[in-house]
Amino acid sequence: MSEPERVEVLVLGSGFGGKLLAWHLAQSGRKTVVVERRWIGGSCPNIACLPSKNEIWSARIAHQTRHAAEFGTVITGPVTTDMAKVRQRKRDMVEREIELHLHNYKTSGAELIMGSGRFVAPQTLEVHLNAGGKRVLAGDRVFLNLGTHAAIPPVPGLEAARPLTHIEALDLDYAPSHLVVLGGGYVGLELAQAYWRFGSRVTVIETGAQLMAREDPDVVDEVHRILREEGVQFLLQAQTLNVQGRSGDGVSLTVRTPSGEQRIEGSDILAAAGRVPNTAGIGLDEAGVELDARGYIRVNERLETTAPNVWAIGECAGSPQFTHVSIDDFRIIRDNLAGANRSTRGRLVPYCMFTEPPLAHVGLSERDAQHQGEAVRVARLPMTGVRRTATTDEIQGYMKVLVARNDDRILGFTMIGAEAGEVMAVVQTAMLADLPYPKLRDAILAHPTMAEGLGDLFANVPPRSAQ
């Protein structure tokens, strides 16, 4: 092995937490190198968060256009979707994001190396450059920002069928005539609705008894109902026995359901059945970095790995699989490097599913509260009870809040409805500030807004004496 180049900071993977840390440390004068295999800036701006929401927005416009007459706008001709234009709009956004990232690397002083890295010794990375040749780098501090990739379920014939993942599904220039989605989680449901709105017939196959396994049953039932009434078809408790054909040319699936075996004929198949960490085959054992039973990097509450001076960030460290959590991982490591003592304990992590209407959640669910033995009061408000919806007709869904039984702490919030993520942020802020729920119940909230519904929601909280 050639003598390694010495750097102060070595980051493997350019996802959100890693790139923010690299730019921060480089700006403070440390010699910093980021090694990225393919996606400048990681998955979020290239193939995941932003591209998916970009295309989901295009699907929303298509849906609204088809229903324009309900709002007084008359479309005089047929409404069609130009999927090549949808894709180009997404690609244009990605190009702008890449340009911004390259600018940030240049102005921060961090060096970006495009290539595949493998550890050959502790804190020492051999990089096979995409342009040819190799470099060997040794970092005083090493940060692993490896991400995850879509799992391909071990179904006979599935891998040979070359299924779409979210990457390929977001780069199609056509709407499949019949898209079969394996998996009823957030990614599967977002793309199922989007492609239905683009003009595809869509069937979702879920092995479990319900969609979105970790959500409360009432939440699942509402989302299921909304998507089913829109036109998406579902098979639950369905085991895919085999797949024949090839995605894009035609596929045939044999599926076992509670009512017997069925044959599903589709044009394309999308695998949306979970994620796998990108930790295999990169020499982490050579680096002294241990993995858990699922292949995620073992870290402590400060995101330190089992190897000295090596940290892990984001999904590969088992953090919740959201970009905003990776950003917080960056803040924890940044502050601890400066002498703080921050940890991942007790983080209040929100999330959204960007179907229409969207689902947003923060804090405890009813299922969580039951498992933890937390006594709660529950209040609900249908979206028809929010005055704003009288002006927009966005009446599907509801708000739900959990309040402690014996005091007025807000413990959790869920919303299915228009602008759910924005309304959730209001409740999350109150929870972070330890505000008792009457503060929101009695707040003067602007009329007519979706957030105004929080007043009526919190007015529905049962009194303590009622428990």
N, C-alpha and C positions, 0 to 999 in steps of 0.2 A: 504494500500500500504506500502511495506517495505521501510525503509530508503534508499534513492538512493545513489549510489556511485558517488562521485564528481570527475569530470574530467575538465580539462581546455578547451579541444576542443573535440566536439562530432560531428561526420560526419555521416549522414545517407545516405548510398549509396556509392559504391566504384568506380564510373565512373571516367573519366579522371580528371576533375577539382577537384573533391573531394579527390581523392587519392593523387594528387600532393600537394594539400593544407595540407593534413594530414601528408605526409612525410616531407614537409617543416617545419611545426610547431613542429612536434615531434623532428626533428633534432635540432631545436632551443631551446629544453629543456622543451617544454610544454607537459603535460600529455594528450595524444591524443588517442581517440578510434574511430574506423570506424566500423559501423554496416552494414553488407551486407547480403541480403536475400539469394542470390544464386550464382551470378557470381563474382568470385574473379577478380577484376579489371574492373568490369562493362561490358557493352554490347560490346564495341568496340573490345577487343581482344578475346571475347568468341563467340559471336553470330551475330555480325554486320559487322563493317568496315573490319577488317582484314580477318575473315573467308570468307566473300563474295568475296573479291578481290583475296583471295587464290583460290577459286573454279573458279572464272571468268578466272584466269590465266590458270588453267587446261583446261577450255573450249577453250581458245585461242590456246593452244598447239594442242588440238584435231582438231581444225579448220585448223591450219597451216599444220598439218600432212596430212589432206585430200587434201590439195592444194599443197603438196610438189612438185609434178611433174612440176608445173609452174615455179619452181626455180631450176629444174635440178636434184632433188632427186627422185628416183623411189622407190615406196613402192611396194614390190612384193606380199603382201598378203592383205587381207581386214583390214581396220582400224576400231577398236572397242574401246569403252571407258569402262574401269573397274571402275564403280562408287564406288565400295567399296574401291578401291585404292585412288580415288579422295577424298573420305570422310576421309580416314586414313591420307592422307597428310595434310588435314585441321586440323584434330584432333591432329596430332603431333605438328603442329605449335601452337595450343591453349595450349597444355601442356607446351611447352617451355615458352609461355607467362605467364602462371600461376606460373611456377617456378620462373620466373624473378620477378613477383609481390610479391610473398612470401619472396623472398630475400630482396626486398626493404622494406617490412614491418619490417623484422627482423633487418636490418641495421639502419633503421631510428628510431626505437623505438616505432612506432605507433602500437597499438594493434588492430588486426582485429578480430571482433566477427561475426560469421556466425549465423544469426537469423533474424526474422521478427520483426521490431520495430513499436511501436505505441505510440504516445504522450499521456500522461495521465495528464500532467500539463505543464505550460510554461517551455521550455528548459529541460523537463524531459521525458525520453523515456523508455518505458517498452519493453524489448526484449525477445521474446520467442525463445530460442536457438534451432537451428536445431538438436543439439545432445540431447535435452531434458532440462527441467528446464527453468528458466528465470532470467534475471538481470534487475535492474532498474538503469538508468544512468541519471545524471543531469550534463549538460555542461555549463560552463561559457559562451562559445560561441558555437553556433550550426550552422551547415552548411548542407543544404538540397541539395542532389545530386541524385534526385530520378529517372530521366530518363523518358522514354515513352515506350509504347508498341503498337503493331500493332492494328489498329482498325478493327473490324469485322462489315462490313456494315449490317444494319438491313433488310436483305433480307430474306423473308420466306424460311425456310429450310436450310439456309446457316450455321448457328451455329451447327445444328444437323449433317451437313455433315462433321464436323470436318475439316475445311479447313486448309491447310498449311499456316503458316506465314513464314517470312524470316528465322525464327529459324529452323523450321522443314524442309524447303526447302533446307537448307544448311547441312542437316544431313541425306539425303536420300542415300541409297546404290543402287538405281536404277534410270534410266532415265524414267520418266512417258511416256507412249505411247502417251498421249495427255494431256498436261498441259494447263489448262484454268487459266489465270491471270486476277484478278479483280483489275484494276487500271493501268493507263498509266503514272505513275510518274517514278522517278529515280530508285527506288527499283524494281518496276515491270518490267521495261525495261531491267535493268541489268540482272535480273534472267531469263527473257524471252529469251534473246539472248544466255545466257549461256546454258540453257537447250535445246534450239534448236541445239546448237553445240554439246551437249552431245548425241543428237539423238532423242529428243522428238519432236513431233508436238506441236506447241505452238499457242494459240489464246489469244490475249489481248483484254479485254473488258473495254472500257473507257466511263464513263457517259458524259463527256464533249465533246465539238466540236473539241478539239484538244488534243493531248498528252501534257504532261508537261505544265500545264495551265499557268504558269508565264513566259514562254519563248516567245521570239519574233516568229511570225509565220514563218519566213524564217528558223529559227533554227529548229523549230518543223518539218517543211516540209522536211528538209534535213535528220534529224534523222529518221523520219518516212519512208522516201524513202529507206534509207540504210538498215534498219531492214526488211522492207517489201521485198526488192529485195533479201535479204539473205534467207527469207523463213518464217519469223514470220507473222502470220495473225492478222488483227486488225478489231475490230468493234468499231466505234466511235458513239457518241450520242446514246449510247446503255444502256437501263435500264434493269438490271437483275430483273425479276419479281419473280422468285422462283428457288430453287435448290432442287433436289432430289438425293438420293444416299449418298455415303460416299466417301470422298477423299481417293484414293488408291485402292478402290474397284470399282469405277465407279460413275460418277456424270452426271446429266442431268440438263441443265439450260434452262429456258424459258427467252428469251431476246427480249425486244421491241426495234426496230430500226426505223429510218425514213422510211424504206421500208416495215415495218411490223414486226410481231413477227417471231422469229427464235428459233429453238431448237438446242442447242449445247450439243453434247455428248462428255464427256471427261473422262479421267482416274483419274486425280487429279485436285484439284482446289487450287489456291494460292490467299490469300487475301493480296493485296498490295495497299490499298486505304486510306492511311493516318495513323496518330499516335495519341495516347491518353496519356496524362500525368499520371504518376503513383502517383497521389495525393489523390485518394479516399480511405477512410477506414483506414487512419493511424493517425487520431486524430489531424489533423492540426488546426481544430477549437479550440481544447483544448490548443493548443500552441499559439493561437492568430495570426495564419498565415492565411491571407485572400487569396482567389482564385479569378481569373477573371471569366468571363462568360463561358469560354471554359475549365475551370478547371486547368489552369496554375497558378502558384504562382505569386501574385502581388509583384513586386520589383520596386525599384527606379533605377536611372542610376548607382548607386553604388552597385546594386544587393542586397540591404538590403530589407528585407521583412517588413510587418506591425508589426511584433513582435520585441521588442528590442533584440539585440545581436543574431539575427537569419538572416542568409543569404541564398540565393538560387543560385545554379550553374547549368548551362547547360540547357537542353531542358525543364526541369520542370519549369524554370523561364521564359519560352517563348523566350529564346535565339535561334538564328538560329540553326537548328538541324544538326550540324556538330561537330565532335570531336575537330577540331581545334578551334572552338568558345568556347567550354568548357574549353580548355586550356587557352584561353585568359581571360575567366571569372576568372579562378584561378589567373592569373597575376594581374588582377584588384583588387581582394580582397586582395591578398598578399601585394601588394604595399600600398593599403589604410590602412591596419592594421599597416603598418610601418610609417604612417603619410602622405602618398601621397593623391592626390585628383583626381584619375582616374575615368573615367566613360565609359559607353557603347556607348556614343554618337559618331557618325561619324566614326564608325568602317568600314574599307574596307574589306568586307568578301568575299573571293573567294570560289568557289565550283567546284567540278568535278562530272560528271557522268561517270562511268567506263564501258560503252559499248565500242565496238570497231568499228570505232574509238571513242575515248572518247570525251565528251563535257566538256569544261572548260569555266568559266565566272568569271569576276570580274568587279565591278563598275556598271554603268548604262547600261541598255538595251535600245533599241530604244523605247520600250513601256514605260519604266520608264521615259525617257527623255520627251516623249510626255505628260505623265501625270503630270510631274513637270513643264512643260512649259520651258524646257531647250532647247535652239536652238543649234543644233549640226551639224557637218560635219561627214559623214559616208564614210569609205573606206572599201573595201573588196578585198580579194585575194584568189582565189581558190587554193586548195592544189597542183594542177598541176603546179602552178606557183612557188612552193617551190622546189629548185633544189635537195634537199635531196630525194624527192619522186621519182625522176628518177632512183634512185638506189634501192629503196625498193618496188616500185609499190604501196605505201600507198597513193593513190591519192584521196580518198574520203574526202569530207568536204571542209571547207574554214575557213579563218580568217576574223574577222570583228572588226573594231575599231571605237569608237565614240570620236570625238575631239570637243571641244567647238567652236562655230561659230565665236566668236569675239576675241578669244585668242587661244593659242596653248596648253591648258591643255588637257591631256588625261582623258576622263571621263568614258570610259568603254571598255571592250575587251571581245570578245567571239571567241572561236575556236572549231570547230569540226574537229578533225584530229589526227594523230598519235602524241603522246607525248604532247598532248594539255595542260595538267596540268603543265608540265615543262616550256613550252613556256609562258603560262599565268603568271607564277611566275616572269618572266623577266619584263613583262608589269606592274604587280602589284608593283614591286620594283620601277620602274620609277614613278608610280603614287604616291607612298608613299614619294618619294623624290621630288615631284612636278617638275619633269623634263618636259620641253616642248617636244612635240612629235618629232621635228627635231633632238633632241639628239639621239633618237633611229633610226630615218631614216638614219642618217649619221654615225652611229656607225659602227666600223669594227667588224662584227660578224663572227665567225668561219665558214668556208665552208668545207664540205656541212653538215649543221645541219638544224633541223626544225626551230630553233630560227632565223636562217639567213633570213627566209621569212619575218620577221618583217621589215627589211629594205625596201623591195618591198611593203609591206602593207602600211607603213607610207608614202611611196613615192606617193601612190594613194590618199592621203588626198586632197580633193579639196582646192584650195587657198581661203583665206577669201573673196577676191574680187568676187569669183564666187557665193557667197550666197546673 
